[in-house]
């Protein structure tokens, strides 16, 4: 008799895991609170393949009895009535990442942290591709793990970006090489405390043992402390210190090994993507690749040629001497601090968005120290950002409300010739957009429609 699963939440990962479950012979009840019209035909294929759709469902908890598994999207809260009911009935609750891992093959590398995940995962994927490995880059980066599984072969490599939400429903997830890049305040509206957030990040290496590796940031006291909580071999990375074993900088070069015995990979200034935060991302990726057996020359070539990822300090265009930078991936304070620090020209910053119960003080203090001339405020957090800017003595701000095009056009009006317009909202996008990608894409569309302000 076929096993039965409910998939709750039918965004990209929900649809992908539904397809994989059907392929593996499960009976699937695919549920979402949204009505069919909202999916614009995206569910037609899985319905033809045999999934039973349950759309506009407000009480999925009433359908849990008799299931073998409840597979939830990352957006489903642990306190959701369906999750609580499943646990009460002994029905296994897991996320798409967990199920995909169980069905996958080949080597798995996984990366988490508050910032830098997407850049590091994409860079690491490029390293493995350049080494001739068949490589799948999946997870929180936007490509569901489940979607890659059917095409996987032994010997393949999977590089997976992991969020704290995903680790809420993991149990057997077991990478051979994992990394925690950094920890700063984020998602406290969901997790409640930093202690819980940190504990969820640590779950990425929970199943690892002495045959595995965990790559940790020596320069971050929180990640440094994680070495006490793992059975895996600890490999460090640092842009400021020579570490016991790992990737670090010596005499201007990225090296790997121990202080007494290390090999140069490339010059730190040869890393194509700019900023100290990207040097750290490069060090983390290099450390992961080295312990996975990738030759140094392949890593060197990739660090020299990798041009970064969309929506992360991404150059869009220059108009009337003004550069436009898309950092829509800057969804928290620490991420936007890195973007602000990377600015070398007089800059107008577009700031604000969905409220994650964040303290903007550290970012506003950086705004004062760096060449930010004006701030245009948007979205649900605009008032809070205004108050924090005033508190640190920065008064050159104005509101654009929820009119994103108005914000971009006003930022262009305010920008000096030879200046920059930077979108780095320091917030999630859900008050105005479907996701940060949509926000970044629309920013680029508006920017590319702008006309010269010169007569």
Secondary structure as GFF3:
##gff-version 3
##sequence-region A 1 455
A	DSSP	beta_strand	4	8	.	.	.	ID=ss1
A	DSSP	alpha_helix	12	23	.	.	.	ID=ss2
A	DSSP	beta_strand	27	32	.	.	.	ID=ss3
A	DSSP	three_ten_helix	36	39	.	.	.	ID=ss4
A	DSSP	alpha_helix	44	48	.	.	.	ID=ss5
A	DSSP	beta_strand	52	55	.	.	.	ID=ss6
A	DSSP	three_ten_helix	60	63	.	.	.	ID=ss7
A	DSSP	beta_strand	69	72	.	.	.	ID=ss8
A	DSSP	alpha_helix	81	89	.	.	.	ID=ss9
A	DSSP	beta_strand	92	95	.	.	.	ID=ss10
A	DSSP	alpha_helix	96	103	.	.	.	ID=ss11
A	DSSP	beta_strand	107	112	.	.	.	ID=ss12
A	DSSP	alpha_helix	117	130	.	.	.	ID=ss13
A	DSSP	beta_strand	135	139	.	.	.	ID=ss14
A	DSSP	alpha_helix	145	149	.	.	.	ID=ss15
A	DSSP	beta_strand	157	161	.	.	.	ID=ss16
A	DSSP	alpha_helix	164	167	.	.	.	ID=ss17
A	DSSP	beta_strand	177	180	.	.	.	ID=ss18
A	DSSP	alpha_helix	188	191	.	.	.	ID=ss19
A	DSSP	alpha_helix	194	202	.	.	.	ID=ss20
A	DSSP	three_ten_helix	203	205	.	.	.	ID=ss21
A	DSSP	beta_strand	213	217	.	.	.	ID=ss22
A	DSSP	alpha_helix	221	225	.	.	.	ID=ss23
A	DSSP	three_ten_helix	226	229	.	.	.	ID=ss24
A	DSSP	beta_strand	233	237	.	.	.	ID=ss25
A	DSSP	beta_strand	246	250	.	.	.	ID=ss26
A	DSSP	beta_strand	253	257	.	.	.	ID=ss27
A	DSSP	beta_strand	262	267	.	.	.	ID=ss28
A	DSSP	three_ten_helix	268	270	.	.	.	ID=ss29
A	DSSP	alpha_helix	276	291	.	.	.	ID=ss30
A	DSSP	alpha_helix	296	305	.	.	.	ID=ss31
A	DSSP	beta_strand	314	319	.	.	.	ID=ss32
A	DSSP	beta_strand	322	326	.	.	.	ID=ss33
A	DSSP	alpha_helix	333	342	.	.	.	ID=ss34
A	DSSP	beta_strand	347	351	.	.	.	ID=ss35
A	DSSP	alpha_helix	361	369	.	.	.	ID=ss36
A	DSSP	beta_strand	372	377	.	.	.	ID=ss37
A	DSSP	alpha_helix	382	391	.	.	.	ID=ss38
A	DSSP	beta_strand	397	399	.	.	.	ID=ss39
A	DSSP	alpha_helix	404	414	.	.	.	ID=ss40
A	DSSP	beta_strand	420	423	.	.	.	ID=ss41
A	DSSP	alpha_helix	436	449	.	.	.	ID=ss42
###
